[in-house]
Amino acid sequence: MAKGILAKPVEVIAPENGSHLAVREWSKVAEAFGPLRVTADQLRAFQQTEGSDEEPWDTLLSTLAMDEHAALELLARRTGIPYVSEPRLQESAAKFFETIQPDIARRHSVAGIESDGVTMTVATAQPFQPAVFNMLEDLLHMPVRLVLTPRASVANLINRAYERRQDLVTEIIDEMPLDERTIASVAGSVGNATDLLQLARQTPVIRLVNMILFEALRRRASDVHVHPMENKLVIRFRVDGMLVDAFSPPLSLAPAISSRLKVMTELDIANRHSPQDGQTSVRIGSRKIDIRFSCIPTIYGERLVLRLLDQSQTQLSLDAVGMTRTMQAELLDLVERPTGIILVTGPTGSGKTTTLYAALGRIDRASRNVMTIEDPVEYHLDGISQMQVNVKRGVTFAAGLRSLLRQDPDVILVGEIRDAETAQLAIQASLTGHLVLATLHTNDAPSAITRLIDIGVEPYLVTSTLLAALAQRLVRRTCQTCKGSGVGEHVGMGGKCETCGGSGYKGRLGVYEIMKMDDELRKLTLRSADAVALYEAAVRAGFRTMKDDAVEKIAAGLTDEAEIFRVLH
C-alpha cells in the first residue's frame, strides 16, 4: 500500500488559543502538499465544501482550479507514486475484475492493470480514499500498488475489462427503466454534454449507448447499425467493410437508444415518423470522434445508423492505403500539373476521399492555394481551406465551387460531382488555369468519361480537360498474426485469433487502376464511344486494371483470392 498523504491523511488538532494558532496549523497541512501549492485558506474552505467527504480529490481540484493531468503529475512528484496517463490492461489483472463489482470500480474510479500473483497494481483517479484501497486489499487478499491515472483512462480500462467479460451489457440492461416516461426523462436530462467518459457514470441509458460506441471503436468499426426487427433488436458493426452482429438487447430498449442518440445530435426526440440526420463530436480521453447519425422510420421502429470517424486513426498516406510505388509516381506526376481534372471513381465507401487527401498531402501547400468543397468535411489537413456543403443555407457543391473560384485557388478538391452544373463549373475551373480533383460514382476508370457525357458535359470539353481517371475498391487485409486462418496461438477467445477476432482479416487496403488520357482515348471520346471501346483502347495502350493490381497484392500475401472475388467479381 502506498505511504504518505494518500495512505494516511494528515490529522489536524483544532487549536485552543485563538485564530493565530489555527492559521499556523493549517499552514503546516498546506506544506504537506508540496508542489500542489495548496494554501491554508483553501484548506480551511475545503472542509466546508460540499462533496469533500465523498470525493475529496475532485473537490480539491475544483478548489485549486487545476487541470487533472497536471495535478496528478504534481501529486506523483510529491508522493513518489507513479503517474501513468494511459496504462495498458494486462491479462494478469483478471482477478481484479472477477472479484470487484463493476459499480464499486466505477464509483471509486479504480481499475486493476496487472498482477505478479503477489501484488495487484491498481490505477486510480481518486487518490484520497485510503479506506477504499484497504477494502480492495481485503477483497483481493493481496497488497495493492497504486498508480495515478486520469479519470478518462481509468473509465476506459473499466469499460474495456468488463465488456470483455460481457458483464457490462447484462448489468446495464438489468438496470434499465423500460417505461416511456422514464426513458424520455433520462434522454432529455443530459443536455449538450458530449464527453462519453464523463457521462459513463450517469444513467443506464447513457451508459448503454456509451458502451456501444466504446465497443464499436475498440473493434475498429466504421458504422454502427441499430436494427429493430419484429421480435428483437440487433446492433451491428461494420468492420473492414463487413457487417457483423455485436449485441441483441431487448427490443423495448430501442426507443431509449434512439432518444439518447437524438439528444447527442440535437434532433427532435418526439419525431419518430420521419427521417432525420444529425452529427456531433464526442471525446474519449484524448481522442475526438466525429459521428454522423441517420434515422428512418420502419414498420418495426426507427432504424439508426451511425458513421464513426476517428481522426486519430486516420492514415493519410499513399503507402498506408496500399498503392504501389509505380502507381504513386503516376498519381503524383498528375497532381503536380498546373491545370486539368483528375477523377477518382468508385462506389460509396471505397476510399475515394482518403486517396484524394493522401495525394493532397504531397502537394506543396506553401506555394499553392489549395481549397476544398465537401459534404461532409471528413479529414483536416494543415495548409488548406475547407468548405462544408450546407444545402439549407444555399451552400451546394455548385454554389460553393462558384465562390471558391473567386478565392484565387491553385488546386480545388470537389467532394463529388453529382450534377451537370457542378460538372460544368469543374470543367470551367480547369480551363481557366486550375487543377481540379473530384470524385465520381462509376464502376471503373473508363466509365468516368461516359458518365461525364451522360451528366451533360460536351465531349470536346472532356478531351480538353480530363487528365486521368483513377478507380478503386477496398479489400480486407489478411491478418498477419494468424496468416488468414482466424485461429490463435493460444486457447483464449475460444481458439480465435485475438488480433482479428477469428475473421482472418484485419484492416483494409485499396486496389487501383489509373487510366491516363492519350490521343486514342480523346478521339474515341469525341465520337462518344461507349465504355467498352474506351476500355479496350486503354488496355492496348498499357492500362493495368484493378484485377491486375489485385493479383500482385495476392502474390505479396496482402489479401487472398476469396476477398478479391467478393469485391471485384
C-alpha positions as CSV (number, residue, x, y, z in Angstrom):
1,M,0.0,0.0,0.0
2,A,1.3,3.4,-0.8
3,K,2.6,5.6,2.0
4,G,2.4,9.3,2.6
5,I,-0.6,11.6,2.2
6,L,-2.5,9.1,0.2
7,A,-2.4,6.3,2.7
8,K,-2.8,8.3,5.8
9,P,-4.4,11.8,5.6
10,V,-2.8,14.4,7.8
11,E,-4.8,15.0,11.0
12,V,-5.0,18.5,12.4
13,I,-6.0,19.2,16.0
14,A,-8.1,22.3,16.3
15,P,-6.2,25.0,18.3
16,E,-7.5,26.2,21.6
17,N,-5.7,29.5,21.9
18,G,-7.0,31.8,19.1
19,S,-7.0,32.1,15.4
20,H,-3.3,32.8,15.1
21,L,-2.5,29.2,16.1
22,A,-5.2,27.9,13.7
23,V,-3.6,29.6,10.8
24,R,-0.2,28.1,11.8
25,E,-1.7,24.6,12.0
26,W,-3.4,24.9,8.6
27,S,-0.1,26.2,7.1
28,K,1.6,23.0,8.2
29,V,-1.0,20.9,6.5
30,A,-0.7,23.0,3.3
31,E,3.1,22.4,3.3
32,A,2.5,18.7,3.2
33,F,1.0,19.0,-0.3
34,G,4.3,20.3,-1.6
35,P,4.3,21.3,-5.3
36,L,0.4,21.3,-5.4
37,R,0.7,24.7,-3.7
38,V,-2.4,24.5,-1.5
39,T,-2.9,27.5,0.8
40,A,-4.1,27.4,4.4
41,D,-7.2,29.4,3.4
42,Q,-8.0,26.9,0.7
43,L,-7.8,24.0,3.1
44,R,-10.0,25.8,5.6
45,A,-12.6,26.4,2.9
46,F,-12.2,22.8,1.6
47,Q,-13.5,21.4,4.9
48,Q,-16.8,23.2,4.4
49,T,-17.2,22.4,0.7
50,E,-19.9,20.1,-0.4
51,G,-18.5,16.7,-1.6
52,S,-15.3,17.0,0.3
53,D,-16.1,13.8,2.2
54,E,-17.3,11.7,-0.7
55,E,-14.8,12.8,-3.4
56,P,-12.1,14.8,-1.7
57,W,-9.7,14.7,-4.7
58,D,-12.3,16.1,-7.2
59,T,-13.3,18.7,-4.6
60,L,-9.7,19.8,-4.2
61,L,-9.2,20.1,-8.0
62,S,-12.2,22.4,-8.1
63,T,-10.8,24.4,-5.2
64,L,-7.5,24.8,-6.9
65,A,-8.9,25.2,-10.4
66,M,-6.2,22.8,-11.7
67,D,-6.1,20.6,-14.7
68,E,-6.5,16.9,-13.6
69,H,-3.4,15.7,-15.6
70,A,-1.1,18.4,-14.2
71,A,-2.4,17.9,-10.6
72,L,-1.8,14.2,-10.8
73,E,1.7,14.7,-12.1
74,L,2.5,17.1,-9.2
75,L,1.0,14.7,-6.7
76,A,3.1,11.9,-8.1
77,R,6.2,14.0,-7.7
78,R,5.2,14.7,-4.1
79,T,4.4,11.2,-3.1
80,G,6.6,9.0,-5.3
81,I,3.6,7.1,-6.6
82,P,3.9,6.6,-10.4
83,Y,1.8,8.6,-12.8
84,V,0.7,6.7,-15.9
85,S,-1.5,8.7,-18.3
86,E,-2.7,5.7,-20.4
87,P,-1.9,2.4,-18.7
88,R,-2.3,-0.9,-20.7
89,L,-4.6,-3.6,-19.4
90,Q,-2.8,-6.9,-18.8
91,E,-4.5,-10.3,-18.7
92,S,-2.9,-10.8,-15.3
93,A,-5.3,-8.3,-13.8
94,A,-8.3,-10.6,-14.5
95,K,-8.7,-11.4,-10.8
96,F,-9.4,-7.7,-10.1
97,F,-12.4,-7.6,-12.4
98,E,-13.6,-11.1,-11.3
99,T,-13.6,-10.0,-7.7
100,I,-14.5,-6.3,-7.7
101,Q,-18.1,-5.4,-8.7
102,P,-18.4,-3.0,-11.6
103,D,-20.3,-0.4,-9.6
104,I,-17.5,-0.3,-7.0
105,A,-14.9,0.2,-9.6
106,R,-16.8,3.0,-11.3
107,R,-17.9,4.7,-8.1
108,H,-14.3,4.9,-6.7
109,S,-12.5,5.1,-10.1
110,V,-10.2,2.2,-9.6
111,A,-9.1,-0.4,-12.2
112,G,-6.6,-3.3,-12.0
113,I,-3.8,-3.1,-14.5
114,E,-1.6,-6.1,-13.8
115,S,-0.6,-8.6,-11.1
116,D,2.5,-10.6,-10.4
117,G,0.5,-13.0,-8.2
118,V,1.6,-11.3,-5.0
119,T,0.6,-7.7,-5.6
120,M,-2.1,-6.1,-7.6
121,T,-1.3,-2.9,-9.5
122,V,-4.3,-0.6,-9.5
123,A,-4.9,2.6,-11.4
124,T,-6.9,5.3,-9.6
125,A,-8.2,8.8,-10.4
126,Q,-9.3,9.2,-6.8
127,P,-6.1,9.0,-4.7
128,F,-7.5,10.4,-1.4
129,Q,-9.5,7.3,-0.4
130,P,-7.4,5.0,1.8
131,A,-10.4,3.2,3.1
132,V,-11.3,2.1,-0.4
133,F,-7.7,0.8,-1.0
134,N,-7.9,-1.1,2.2
135,M,-11.2,-2.6,1.1
136,L,-9.6,-3.7,-2.2
137,E,-6.8,-5.4,-0.4
138,D,-9.3,-7.3,1.8
139,L,-11.3,-8.4,-1.2
140,L,-8.3,-9.4,-3.4
141,H,-6.4,-10.9,-0.5
142,M,-3.2,-9.2,-1.6
143,P,-1.5,-5.8,-1.3
144,V,-2.4,-3.1,-3.7
145,R,0.2,-1.0,-5.5
146,L,-1.2,2.3,-6.8
147,V,-0.5,4.3,-9.9
148,L,-2.1,7.7,-10.6
149,T,-4.2,7.8,-13.8
150,P,-6.6,10.4,-15.2
151,R,-10.3,9.6,-14.8
152,A,-10.8,9.2,-18.5
153,S,-8.2,6.5,-18.8
154,V,-9.5,4.7,-15.7
155,A,-13.0,4.7,-17.1
156,N,-11.7,3.3,-20.4
157,L,-10.0,0.5,-18.6
158,I,-13.1,-0.3,-16.6
159,N,-15.4,-0.4,-19.6
160,R,-12.9,-2.5,-21.7
161,A,-12.3,-5.0,-18.9
162,Y,-16.0,-5.6,-18.0
163,E,-17.0,-5.6,-21.7
164,R,-14.6,-8.5,-22.3
165,R,-16.4,-10.4,-19.6
166,Q,-19.7,-9.4,-21.1
167,D,-20.9,-8.3,-17.7
168,L,-21.4,-4.6,-18.7
169,V,-24.2,-5.3,-21.2
170,T,-26.1,-7.5,-18.8
171,E,-25.7,-5.1,-15.9
172,I,-26.9,-2.1,-18.0
173,I,-29.9,-4.0,-19.4
174,D,-30.9,-5.3,-16.0
175,E,-30.9,-1.7,-14.5
176,M,-32.8,-0.2,-17.5
177,P,-36.1,1.6,-16.8
178,L,-38.3,0.5,-19.6
179,D,-41.3,2.8,-19.3
180,E,-41.6,5.5,-21.9
181,R,-41.8,8.4,-19.5
182,T,-38.6,7.5,-17.7
183,I,-36.7,6.9,-20.9
184,A,-37.7,10.3,-22.2
185,S,-36.7,11.9,-18.9
186,V,-33.3,10.2,-18.9
187,A,-32.7,11.1,-22.6
188,G,-33.6,14.8,-22.1
189,S,-31.6,15.3,-18.9
190,V,-28.2,15.0,-20.4
191,G,-28.3,18.4,-22.2
192,N,-25.4,19.1,-24.6
193,A,-22.7,17.1,-22.8
194,T,-20.6,15.1,-25.3
195,D,-17.8,13.7,-23.2
196,L,-18.6,10.0,-23.1
197,L,-16.3,9.3,-20.2
198,Q,-18.0,11.9,-18.0
199,L,-21.4,10.6,-18.9
200,A,-20.5,6.9,-18.3
201,R,-21.3,7.1,-14.6
202,Q,-24.8,8.5,-15.1
203,T,-28.0,6.8,-16.2
204,P,-28.3,3.3,-17.5
205,V,-29.5,4.5,-20.9
206,I,-26.5,6.7,-21.4
207,R,-24.1,4.0,-20.2
208,L,-25.6,1.6,-22.7
209,V,-25.1,4.0,-25.6
210,N,-21.6,4.8,-24.4
211,M,-20.8,1.1,-24.2
212,I,-22.0,0.6,-27.8
213,L,-19.7,3.4,-29.0
214,F,-16.8,2.2,-26.9
215,E,-17.1,-1.3,-28.3
216,A,-17.5,-0.1,-31.9
217,L,-14.3,1.9,-31.6
218,R,-12.4,-1.0,-29.9
219,R,-13.4,-3.2,-32.9
220,R,-12.4,-0.5,-35.4
221,A,-15.9,-0.2,-36.7
222,S,-16.7,2.5,-39.3
223,D,-20.5,2.2,-38.8
224,V,-23.0,1.2,-36.1
225,H,-26.4,-0.1,-37.2
226,V,-29.3,-0.3,-34.7
227,H,-31.9,-2.5,-36.4
228,P,-35.3,-3.2,-34.9
229,M,-37.0,-6.4,-36.1
230,E,-40.3,-7.9,-35.3
231,N,-39.2,-9.7,-32.2
232,K,-35.7,-8.5,-31.4
233,L,-33.3,-5.6,-31.6
234,V,-30.0,-6.2,-33.3
235,I,-26.9,-4.0,-33.1
236,R,-24.4,-4.5,-35.9
237,F,-20.9,-3.1,-36.5
238,R,-19.3,-2.6,-40.0
239,V,-15.7,-3.8,-39.5
240,D,-13.4,-3.7,-42.5
241,G,-16.4,-3.2,-44.8
242,M,-18.4,-6.2,-43.5
243,L,-21.5,-6.1,-41.2
244,V,-21.2,-8.3,-38.0
245,D,-23.7,-8.8,-35.2
246,A,-22.5,-7.3,-32.0
247,F,-25.3,-7.3,-29.4
248,S,-29.0,-8.1,-29.2
249,P,-30.5,-6.1,-26.3
250,P,-34.3,-6.2,-25.6
251,L,-36.5,-4.7,-28.3
252,S,-38.0,-2.4,-25.6
253,L,-34.7,-0.5,-25.4
254,A,-35.0,0.8,-29.0
255,P,-36.8,4.0,-28.1
256,A,-34.3,4.7,-25.3
257,I,-31.3,4.3,-27.6
258,S,-32.9,6.4,-30.3
259,S,-33.8,9.2,-27.8
260,R,-30.3,9.3,-26.4
261,L,-28.7,9.5,-29.8
262,K,-31.1,12.2,-30.9
263,V,-30.2,14.3,-27.8
264,M,-26.5,13.9,-28.7
265,T,-27.1,15.0,-32.3
266,E,-29.6,17.7,-31.3
267,L,-32.6,16.2,-33.2
268,D,-36.3,16.1,-32.3
269,I,-36.8,13.3,-29.8
270,A,-40.6,13.4,-30.3
271,N,-40.4,13.0,-34.1
272,R,-40.5,9.2,-34.7
273,H,-42.3,9.2,-38.0
274,S,-40.0,11.0,-40.5
275,P,-36.3,10.6,-41.4
276,Q,-33.7,12.8,-39.6
277,D,-30.0,13.4,-40.0
278,G,-27.6,14.9,-37.5
279,Q,-24.0,15.0,-36.4
280,T,-21.9,15.5,-33.3
281,S,-18.4,15.1,-31.9
282,V,-17.5,13.2,-28.8
283,R,-14.4,12.8,-26.8
284,I,-13.0,9.6,-25.4
285,G,-10.0,10.6,-23.5
286,S,-7.7,12.4,-25.9
287,R,-9.4,11.0,-29.0
288,K,-12.0,13.0,-30.9
289,I,-14.7,11.0,-32.7
290,D,-16.9,12.6,-35.3
291,I,-20.3,11.0,-35.6
292,R,-22.9,11.3,-38.4
293,F,-26.3,10.0,-37.4
294,S,-29.2,8.9,-39.6
295,C,-32.6,7.5,-38.6
296,I,-35.5,6.4,-40.7
297,P,-38.9,5.0,-39.6
298,T,-39.6,1.4,-40.4
299,I,-42.6,-0.8,-39.6
300,Y,-40.9,-2.2,-36.5
301,G,-39.4,1.1,-35.2
302,E,-36.6,3.5,-36.1
303,R,-33.6,2.2,-37.9
304,L,-30.5,4.0,-36.8
305,V,-27.1,4.2,-38.5
306,L,-24.0,6.0,-37.1
307,R,-20.9,6.7,-39.2
308,L,-17.8,7.0,-36.9
309,L,-14.7,8.8,-37.9
310,D,-11.8,8.6,-35.6
311,Q,-9.4,11.4,-36.6
312,S,-6.5,9.9,-34.6
313,Q,-6.7,6.6,-36.5
314,T,-6.8,8.2,-40.0
315,Q,-3.9,7.1,-42.3
316,L,-3.5,9.7,-44.9
317,S,-0.5,8.4,-46.9
318,L,-0.5,6.6,-50.2
319,D,1.7,3.8,-48.7
320,A,-0.8,3.2,-45.9
321,V,-3.7,2.8,-48.4
322,G,-1.9,0.2,-50.3
323,M,-0.9,2.0,-53.6
324,T,2.2,0.6,-55.3
325,R,5.2,2.8,-55.8
326,T,4.8,2.8,-59.6
327,M,1.2,3.9,-59.4
328,Q,2.1,6.5,-56.7
329,A,4.6,8.0,-59.1
330,E,1.9,8.2,-61.8
331,L,-0.6,9.9,-59.5
332,L,2.0,12.4,-58.1
333,D,3.0,13.3,-61.6
334,L,-0.6,14.1,-62.3
335,V,-1.2,16.2,-59.1
336,E,1.8,18.3,-59.9
337,R,0.2,19.5,-63.2
338,P,-1.0,23.1,-63.1
339,T,-4.3,22.6,-64.8
340,G,-6.8,19.8,-65.7
341,I,-9.2,17.4,-64.0
342,I,-8.3,14.2,-62.1
343,L,-11.3,12.0,-61.3
344,V,-11.3,9.3,-58.6
345,T,-14.2,6.9,-59.1
346,G,-15.7,4.0,-57.2
347,P,-18.8,3.2,-55.1
348,T,-19.6,4.8,-51.8
349,G,-17.2,3.7,-49.1
350,S,-14.4,2.7,-51.4
351,G,-11.9,5.2,-50.0
352,K,-12.0,7.8,-52.8
353,T,-11.7,10.8,-50.4
354,T,-8.9,9.2,-48.5
355,T,-6.9,8.7,-51.7
356,L,-7.5,12.3,-52.7
357,Y,-6.3,13.7,-49.4
358,A,-3.3,11.4,-49.4
359,A,-2.5,13.0,-52.8
360,L,-3.1,16.5,-51.5
361,G,-0.7,15.8,-48.7
362,R,2.1,15.5,-51.2
363,I,1.3,18.9,-52.8
364,D,3.4,21.9,-51.9
365,R,0.8,23.8,-50.0
366,A,3.1,26.6,-49.1
367,S,3.3,27.8,-52.7
368,R,-0.1,26.6,-54.0
369,N,-3.5,27.7,-52.6
370,V,-5.5,24.5,-52.0
371,M,-9.2,24.7,-51.3
372,T,-12.0,22.1,-51.0
373,I,-15.8,21.9,-51.1
374,E,-17.1,18.7,-49.4
375,D,-20.1,17.0,-47.9
376,P,-19.1,16.4,-45.2
377,V,-15.5,17.5,-44.4
378,E,-14.1,14.2,-43.2
379,Y,-10.4,15.0,-42.9
380,H,-8.5,18.0,-41.6
381,L,-5.2,18.9,-43.3
382,D,-2.9,21.8,-42.5
383,G,-2.5,24.5,-45.1
384,I,-5.8,24.1,-46.9
385,S,-9.2,25.8,-46.7
386,Q,-12.2,23.5,-46.5
387,M,-15.8,24.4,-47.1
388,Q,-18.8,22.4,-45.8
389,V,-21.8,21.9,-48.1
390,N,-25.0,23.2,-46.3
391,V,-28.0,22.8,-48.6
392,K,-30.3,24.5,-46.1
393,R,-28.3,27.7,-46.3
394,G,-27.8,27.5,-50.0
395,V,-24.3,26.2,-50.0
396,T,-24.4,23.4,-52.6
397,F,-21.4,21.9,-54.5
398,A,-22.2,24.2,-57.4
399,A,-22.6,27.4,-55.3
400,G,-19.6,26.6,-53.2
401,L,-17.4,25.9,-56.2
402,R,-18.5,29.2,-57.8
403,S,-17.4,31.0,-54.6
404,L,-14.1,29.2,-54.4
405,L,-13.2,30.3,-57.9
406,R,-13.2,33.9,-56.5
407,Q,-10.6,33.0,-53.9
408,D,-7.6,32.7,-56.2
409,P,-7.2,28.9,-55.8
410,D,-4.5,26.8,-57.5
411,V,-5.9,23.4,-56.6
412,I,-9.6,22.7,-55.9
413,L,-11.0,19.5,-54.5
414,V,-14.7,18.9,-55.2
415,G,-16.1,16.2,-52.9
416,E,-18.4,14.8,-55.5
417,I,-19.7,15.7,-59.0
418,R,-23.4,15.0,-58.8
419,D,-25.0,17.1,-61.4
420,A,-24.4,19.0,-64.7
421,E,-23.9,22.4,-63.0
422,T,-21.1,21.1,-60.8
423,A,-19.5,19.2,-63.7
424,Q,-19.6,22.3,-65.9
425,L,-18.1,24.5,-63.2
426,A,-15.3,22.0,-62.6
427,I,-14.6,21.9,-66.4
428,Q,-14.6,25.8,-66.5
429,A,-12.2,25.9,-63.5
430,S,-9.7,23.6,-65.2
431,L,-9.9,25.6,-68.4
432,T,-9.1,28.8,-66.6
433,G,-5.9,27.6,-65.0
434,H,-6.8,25.4,-62.0
435,L,-6.1,21.8,-61.1
436,V,-9.4,20.1,-60.1
437,L,-9.6,16.9,-58.1
438,A,-13.0,15.3,-57.8
439,T,-14.9,12.1,-57.1
440,L,-17.4,10.4,-59.3
441,H,-19.6,7.3,-58.9
442,T,-18.7,4.8,-61.6
443,N,-17.6,1.1,-61.6
444,D,-14.2,1.6,-63.4
445,A,-11.9,4.3,-64.8
446,P,-13.1,4.2,-68.5
447,S,-16.7,4.6,-67.4
448,A,-15.8,8.1,-65.9
449,I,-15.7,9.5,-69.4
450,T,-19.2,8.2,-70.4
451,R,-20.5,9.3,-67.0
452,L,-19.4,12.9,-67.6
453,I,-21.0,12.9,-71.0
454,D,-24.2,11.4,-69.6
455,I,-24.3,14.2,-67.0
456,G,-24.3,16.7,-69.8
457,V,-20.6,17.7,-70.4
458,E,-19.8,18.2,-74.1
459,P,-17.3,15.5,-75.3
460,Y,-14.8,18.2,-76.6
461,L,-14.7,19.7,-73.1
462,V,-13.9,16.3,-71.6
463,T,-11.0,15.8,-74.1
464,S,-9.7,19.3,-73.3
465,T,-9.6,19.0,-69.5
466,L,-9.5,15.4,-68.3
467,L,-6.0,14.3,-67.3
468,A,-6.8,10.9,-65.9
469,A,-9.4,8.7,-64.1
470,L,-8.5,6.6,-61.1
471,A,-10.8,3.8,-60.0
472,Q,-10.5,1.9,-56.7
473,R,-12.0,-0.7,-54.3
474,L,-11.2,-1.6,-50.8
475,V,-10.4,-5.2,-49.9
476,R,-9.6,-6.7,-46.5
477,R,-6.0,-7.3,-45.5
478,T,-5.0,-10.8,-44.5
479,C,-4.3,-10.9,-40.7
480,Q,-0.5,-11.0,-40.3
481,T,-0.8,-12.7,-36.9
482,C,-2.8,-15.8,-37.9
483,K,-2.0,-15.6,-41.7
484,G,-5.6,-15.6,-42.5
485,S,-6.6,-18.8,-40.7
486,G,-8.5,-17.0,-37.9
487,V,-7.0,-19.4,-35.3
488,G,-5.0,-18.0,-32.4
489,E,-1.8,-19.4,-31.0
490,H,-3.4,-19.6,-27.5
491,V,-6.7,-21.1,-26.4
492,G,-8.0,-17.7,-25.4
493,M,-11.2,-16.4,-27.1
494,G,-12.3,-19.9,-27.9
495,G,-9.3,-20.6,-30.1
496,K,-9.9,-17.5,-32.2
497,C,-7.0,-15.2,-33.2
498,E,-7.2,-12.2,-30.8
499,T,-5.8,-9.8,-33.4
500,C,-8.6,-10.3,-36.0
501,G,-11.3,-11.8,-33.8
502,G,-11.3,-15.0,-35.8
503,S,-12.2,-13.4,-39.2
504,G,-8.7,-13.9,-40.7
505,Y,-8.6,-10.3,-41.8
506,K,-7.6,-7.0,-40.1
507,G,-7.7,-3.6,-41.8
508,R,-8.2,-2.8,-45.5
509,L,-6.1,-1.7,-48.5
510,G,-7.0,-0.4,-51.9
511,V,-6.8,-2.0,-55.3
512,Y,-6.4,0.6,-58.1
513,E,-6.4,1.4,-61.8
514,I,-5.2,4.6,-63.4
515,M,-6.3,5.5,-66.9
516,K,-4.4,8.4,-68.3
517,M,-5.8,10.2,-71.3
518,D,-4.0,9.8,-74.6
519,D,-4.7,10.7,-78.2
520,E,-6.6,7.5,-79.0
521,L,-8.9,7.9,-76.0
522,R,-9.5,11.6,-76.9
523,K,-10.6,10.5,-80.4
524,L,-13.0,7.9,-79.1
525,T,-14.4,10.4,-76.6
526,L,-15.1,12.9,-79.4
527,R,-17.1,10.2,-81.1
528,S,-19.0,9.5,-77.8
529,A,-17.7,5.9,-77.8
530,D,-19.0,3.6,-75.1
531,A,-17.1,2.4,-72.0
532,V,-16.2,-1.0,-73.6
533,A,-14.4,0.7,-76.6
534,L,-12.7,3.1,-74.2
535,Y,-11.6,0.2,-72.0
536,E,-10.2,-1.8,-74.9
537,A,-8.3,1.2,-76.2
538,A,-6.8,1.8,-72.8
539,V,-5.7,-1.8,-72.4
540,R,-3.9,-1.6,-75.8
541,A,-2.0,1.4,-74.6
542,G,-0.8,-0.4,-71.4
543,F,-3.7,0.2,-69.0
544,R,-3.4,-2.1,-65.9
545,T,-6.8,-2.9,-64.4
546,M,-7.8,-3.3,-60.7
547,K,-7.7,-7.1,-61.2
548,D,-4.1,-6.8,-62.3
549,D,-3.3,-4.8,-59.2
550,A,-5.2,-7.3,-57.0
551,V,-3.2,-10.3,-58.4
552,E,0.0,-8.5,-57.3
553,K,-1.4,-8.0,-53.8
554,I,-2.4,-11.7,-53.5
555,A,1.1,-12.7,-54.6
556,A,2.6,-10.4,-51.9
557,G,0.3,-12.1,-49.2
558,L,-1.6,-8.8,-48.5
559,T,-5.0,-10.3,-49.3
560,D,-6.4,-13.5,-50.8
561,E,-8.4,-14.8,-53.8
562,A,-11.7,-15.1,-51.9
563,E,-11.6,-11.4,-50.9
564,I,-10.8,-10.3,-54.4
565,F,-13.6,-12.4,-55.8
566,R,-16.0,-10.9,-53.3
567,V,-15.1,-7.3,-54.2
568,L,-14.4,-7.5,-57.9
569,H,-16.3,-10.4,-59.4
